[in-house]
């Protein structure tokens, strides 16, 4: 099959960025979301980001038009048809992932590979609802997806070598470096990173100022963002879901999620995307 069309299912923070990264590399991309509001927000976000780059001089108007020319949006899951690669980036809940994979499996071309951008759920479990578990694997991007150079590749129990090779070749074409991560909760990066963010949240709960915790890690360890700022940036709900996945997956109390994060999520304080997290945003 021709390998030029990519479908990205989910137009939230991650799906939107992944679609941009693929379109920038020259793939014909359809970004699909069944929520119309999500599509509108994704289009607005890309437009705003590209306008900022043009104003700053890091992108020309021609290049902007060229990339946007590769990027279409759809509310219809049937538009996965014709894609050699389908990237799922729906919310980090196993039931939603499974339902999406079941539907996509029915609609996609038989030879198509379907990858999940899950940050820690079981690839084998997600693959089990499809009729092509050998053509399913994990491809975990990092936020912001167009900028971060890493792609974690995660094979399920029955992922074929051919599927792995297809995804690895695709990763190279969009300019990402890959690591082979184990199919355990958190994969590689999040298993190291998220407990650090969780511990930072405990420190804030115990009375430390968020600015102090962030400055400690920025100035003491040269991190580009402090752990609290990063939690707001990625989304407190996303970070908490990953931490809860580590806790439930390893059955180990060392991964207990910080109660402050749970309270913040319950009260709608999700970080930058909701305008309020540990810090306030306009
Ligand atoms: N989407 C697309 N591009 C973006 C972007 C976004 N959300 N945010 C910034 N950029 C681009 C800018 O347009 C700019 O591009 P140009 O150079 O072409 O103009 C470039 O990135 C640099 O941006 P800025 O100059 O505005 O800001 P910066 O130099 O401070 O970099 C940053 C911003 C790259 C986000 C940097 O702060 C950073 O690396 N932060 C840490 C990010 C990180 O740790 N990510 C991992 C999160 S964990 C995760 O993702 C796991 C998970 O499962 C969710």
Boltz pocket constraint, residues with backbone or C-beta under 6 A from the ligand:
constraints:
  - pocket:
      binder: B
      contacts: [[A, 17], [A, 49], [A, 53], [A, 56], [A, 58], [A, 119], [A, 141], [A, 142], [A, 143], [A, 144], [A, 145], [A, 146], [A, 147], [A, 148], [A, 190], [A, 193], [A, 224], [A, 225], [A, 230], [A, 234], [A, 238]]
      max_distance: 6.0
